[in-house]
Amino acid sequence: MASRRLADTPTPARRRQAQPSLPMPPDDSGRTVRDLLLHSWPGRLFIIAAVFKVLVALIRLVGDVPSFLRVLSTAATVALAFSVLFFLTRLIFLVQRRLLWRVRRKLILSYIFIGVVPSLLILSFFLLGTSFMAGTVAAHLFRNGYDDVSRNAQLLAEAAAAEIGRSPRTTVETVDRVQRNGALSLKHPALSMAFVPAAADSPEAVSRGPWEHLSGLPKAELTVPDWVRQQRDGWTGTIAVVPPDAPNDPELVVRTIRAARRAASALGWVVVDVPLDDAMLTRLYERTGVKVSAPIAIAKTDDRAVPGVGSSQSSAASAQLFGRTVSTFDVVDWPEQTPKRAMVALSFKMSELYGRLISTQTMEYESGRLGDMIKLGLVTVGVLFLIIELVALVMGLALARSITSSIHELFMGTERVRQGDFTHRITIDTKDQLGELAGSFNQMTGSIENLLQTAAEKKRMEEELRIARQIQMSLLPRGQLDMPGLGVTALCVPAREVGGDYYDFFPLGPGRLGVLIADVAGKGTSAALYMAELKGLIMALSQTYQSPRQLLIEANRILSDNIDSRSFITMTYAVIDLVNGIMTYARAGHCPLIYLPGPAAAIQGAQVLVPSGMVLGLRIDGAVTKFNDLLEEIQIPLHTGDVLVFYTDGITEAMNADSDLFGDARLSRIVEEHGHLDSGELRERILREIEAFVGTADQHDDMTMILIKVTQVVAEEVAV
C-alpha cells in the first residue's frame, strides 16, 4: 500500500514535465458583444431604437411622418446616443484591461506620463512662449519701423511749414523741394505733400506727389477739418482711406499736418501723406524683417478721444506658431472724427528675426561674435536636452524591462508552484528588492517542498501506525472470557502512537487459566510484530510449561536470540488454579501486581506485589544467566472476593498538566476503596479517576489493565 501510494505521488521529474503557459486575459470579445446587446438593458435599448429609426426612415421615404412618430424618433435618437456612449465606455474599459494587463506596459505608460509627457509639456510651453515672444518682438519691430515713417513725415511737414512761415512767396518751391527730397530720403516715391491756405490772402494751394491714394475721392479729403485747425501744433496719425471701387480693401496712410505761421497768424497747413502701399511694406520688410501677410482689416472702436501725436499703440494681439502674429493701429476715418482700429497680419522668419536682434551685439571675441556664441550655446543646450531625454527614455525602458522580467519570473514561478512543481527555482541576479523577493520565493518553495516531504513521511508513518494498530488490536482477546469462578474484565486504551501493550488469556484445563500482560519496548510496526511473535511463543510454551518461572526462562532464551538489541519486553505471567485455590505468577521486569484479599482472608488491605525479575530479550553478555537467577515465582492463596489487578505503565504513569504521575499508590488505594464492586464497575471507576486526574493533558502511552475478581474457589466448596 505504501509503495502504491508513493508511486501516485508526483515526483520532481514529473512536475517538471508540466510547463505552465503564461495566462492571458480571456479573449471573450465576441461573447461580450453578444451579452451587451442581448443581455443588458442598454443593448436592448440600442436594438429597439435602431429598429425604430429604420422604420421611421422607411416611412419618410413613402410620405410624411406623423408628429408623434417624430417625437418618438427624437427619443430614439437620444436612446441611441446614450447606448453608443455606454458601449464606448465599456470598450474603453475592455481595451484598458487588455492593454494594461502586463505590468511592463503599465510601467512604460507610467514612465511616459511621469517623464515623457512633462518633457513634452515643457517643450510645448517653451515653443509657445518663444513663438509668443517672437510675435511680440516682430510686432514691435514692425511698429517701430512704422513709427519711423511717421516721425520722418512729421519732420518733413515741420520743415516745410517753418520755411513757408519765413518766406510765404516761396511756398511752391518749398513744397516742391521738400517733397522731392523726402521721397528720396524715405525711398518712397508715393510720398505726397500739399499746402492748404488758411485765408484768401494766404499763399495759394500747392500739391506735389502722386496722391494716388486719393484718386477718385472727393476734394474734402485734402481739406483741413475744424477739429484739426483747433490744435495749435497740428496733428499726426494714421487715417483709413477706403477707395470707392474697393470698399473692402482699405488703405492705411500716415498723415501729418503742421500749421505754417507768420507772426501770430496761420498762413495755412502743410499736409504730408505717406501711404502704406506695397512699396512702403517692402521698405519696412527690408528694415525690420517683418512683412504684411494679409489684407488690412479695419473695425470700429468705442474710443471717445482721437489719439494725438505719439499716442498710437500696437500689440501682438494673437501670436501664432511658425512665424505669424498681428499688430493693431489706432486710425481715424477722415475727415470725420471717427476712431477705428486697424489690424495687420504679419509674418516673419525666426532666423531672420534672431539675426536682426543679434546684429546689435557687435562685441567681438577670439572665438567669434557674441551673437554667434549665444546661438551656438542655445543649439548646444537644445541638443544636450534631446540627448538627455533620449538617454532617460532608453534607461527608463531598460529599467521597466528589468523590473517586468523579474516580475515575469516570479509569476512563472508561482504558476509552476500552483501546478505542484515545488522544485522550480527563480533565477534573478539583481541585487535589489526583487532579487531578495526571488530569494525569499526560492526559500519558500524549498520550505514547502520539505513540508510536503515531511507530510508524506508523516502520512507514511501514520499508515504504518494504523497497520500496527490493526495488528495490536487483532492480537488482543476478543469477546467475554467465560470461566466459572472468575469475573474477568480487561481494557486497552491506545494512545496516539502505537505501543507494545499486550494481554492475553490461555485456558490450561479445568479450573486453570493462564494470564499474560506484557509491554514491548518501542513503537510502531516493530512493536506490533514483536507482540505477534510473543503471542505465538507464549501460546506454545503455556501448553508445555506449567510453571510461570520456567515459561519465562524459556521465552527469554528464545527471544534473546531473535529480538533486536535495542528492544526488550516486560511481562507478568500468572497461572490461576481455582481447583487448588492458588495463583502462581512470575514478573519479568513488569509493573507490580495489586492484590486485594477478599473478606475471608486473614490479611486485609490492598497489597502491591513486586517480586524480582529482569526484562526479557536483553542481548548482553550474562543476561540470560542473570535473568534466571533473579526471576522469582510467587504463589498466592485465593479466596472468594479476592481482586487481582494487572496493568502496564500507561496506567500509573499517566500525567496531568503539571506533569504529576498517577502512581501505584493511588491506583492501589482506589482498588482498596472500591474492591467490593464487580470487575466491570471497578474498571469504570478506575478509568474515571484517571480521566479526572489527567484532565486536558494528552495521553502519551497505551493504558492496559486486567481486573480479575474471584467469585468462587472450588477448594473452598470442597472444604465446606
C-alpha positions, 0 to 999 in steps of 0.5 A: 500500500505504501509503495502504491501510494508513493508511486501516485505521488508526483515526483520532481521529474514529473512536475517538471514535465508540466510547463505552465503557459503564461495566462492571458486575459480571456479573449471573450470579445465576441461573447461580450458583444453578444451579452451587451446587446442581448443581455443588458438593458442598454443593448436592448435599448440600442436594438429597439431604437435602431429598429425604430429609426429604420422604420421611421426612415422607411416611412419618410421615404413613402410620405410624411411622418406623423408628429408623434412618430417624430417625437418618438424618433427624437427619443430614439435618437437620444436612446441611441446616443446614450447606448453608443456612449455606454458601449464606448465606455465599456470598450474603453474599459475592455481595451484598458484591461487588455492593454494594461494587463502586463505590468511592463506596459503599465510601467512604460505608460507610467514612465511616459506620463511621469517623464515623457509627457512633462518633457513634452509639456515643457517643450510645448510651453517653451515653443509657445512662449518663444513663438509668443515672444517672437510675435511680440518682438516682430510686432514691435519691430514692425511698429517701430519701423512704422513709427519711423515713417511717421516721425520722418513725415512729421519732420518733413511737414515741420520743415516745410511749414517753418520755411513757408512761415519765413518766406510765404512767396516761396511756398511752391518751391518749398513744397516742391523741394521738400517733397522731392527730397523726402521721397528720396530720403524715405525711398518712397516715391508715393510720398505726397505733400500739399499746402492748404491756405488758411485765408484768401490772402494766404499763399495759394494751394500747392500739391506735389506727389502722386496722391494716388491714394486719393484718386477718385475721392472727393476734394474734402479729403485734402481739406483741413477739418475744424477739429484739426485747425483747433490744435495749435501744433497740428496733428499726426496719425494714421487715417483709413482711406477706403477707395470707392471701387474697393470698399473692402480693401482699405488703405492705411496712410500716415498723415501729418499736418503742421500749421505754417505761421507768420507772426501770430497768424496761420498762413495755412497747413502743410499736409504730408501723406505717406501711404502704406502701399506695397512699396512702403511694406517692402521698405519696412520688410527690408528694415525690420524683417517683418512683412504684411501677410494679409489684407488690412482689416479695419473695425470700429472702436468705442474710443471717445478721444482721437489719439494725438501725436505719439499716442498710437499703440500696437500689440501682438494681439494673437501670436501664432506658431511658425512665424505669424502674429498681428499688430493693431493701429489706432486710425481715424476715418477722415475727415470725420472724427471717427476712431477705428482700429486697424489690424495687420497680419504679419509674418516673419522668419525666426532666423531672420528675426534672431539675426536682426536682434543679434546684429546689435551685439557687435562685441567681438571675441577670439572665438567669434561674435557674441551673437554667434556664441549665444546661438551656438550655446542655445543649439548646444543646450537644445541638443544636450536636452534631446540627448538627455531625454533620449538617454532617460527614455532608453534607461527608463525602458531598460529599467521597466524591462528589468523590473517586468522580467523579474516580475515575469519570473516570479509569476512563472514561478508561482504558476509552476508552484500552483501546478505542484512543481515545488522544485522550480527555482527563480533565477534573478541576479539583481541585487535589489528588492526583487532579487531578495523577493526571488530569494525569499520565493526560492526559500519558500518553495524549498520550505514547502517542498520539505513540508510536503516531504515531511507530510508524506513521511508523516502520512507514511508513518501514520499508515504504518501506525494504523497497520500496527494498530490493526495488528495490536488490536487483532492480537488482543482477546476478543469477546467475554472470557467465560470461566466459572469462578472468575469475573474477568474484565480487561481494557486497552486504551491506545494512545496516539502512537502505537505501543507494545501493550499486550494481554492475553488469556490461555485456558490450561484445563479445568479450573486453570487459566493462564494470564499474560500482560506484557509491554514491548519496548518501542513503537510502531510496526516493530512493536506490533510484530514483536507482540505477534511473535510473543503471542505465538511463543507464549501460546506454545510454551503455556501448553508445555510449561506449567510453571510461570518461572520456567515459561519465562526462562524459556521465552527469554532464551528464545527471544534473546536470540531473535529480538533486536538489541535495542528492544526488550519486553516486560511481562507478568505471567500468572497461572490461576488454579481455582481447583487448588485455590492458588495463583502462581505468577512470575514478573519479568521486569513488569509493573507490580501486581495489586492484590486485594484479599477478599473478606475471608482472608486473614490479611486485609488491605490492598497489597502491591506485589513486586517480586524480582525479575529482569526484562526479557530479550536483553542481548548482553553478555550474562543476561540470560544467566542473570535473568534466571537467577533473579526471576522469582515465582510467587504463589498466592492463596485465593479466596472468594472476593479476592481482586487481582489487578494487572496493568502496564505503565500507561496506567500509573504513569499517566500525567496531568498538566503539571506533569504529576504521575498517577502512581501505584499508590493511588491506583492501589488505594482506589482498588482498596476503596472500591474492591467490593464492586464487580470487575466491570464497575471497578474498571469504570471507576478506575478509568474515571479517576484517571480521566479526572486526574489527567484532565486536558493533558494528552495521553502519551502511552497505551493504558492496559489493565486486567481486573480479575475478581474471584467469585468462587474457589472450588477448594473452598466448596470442597472444604465446606 
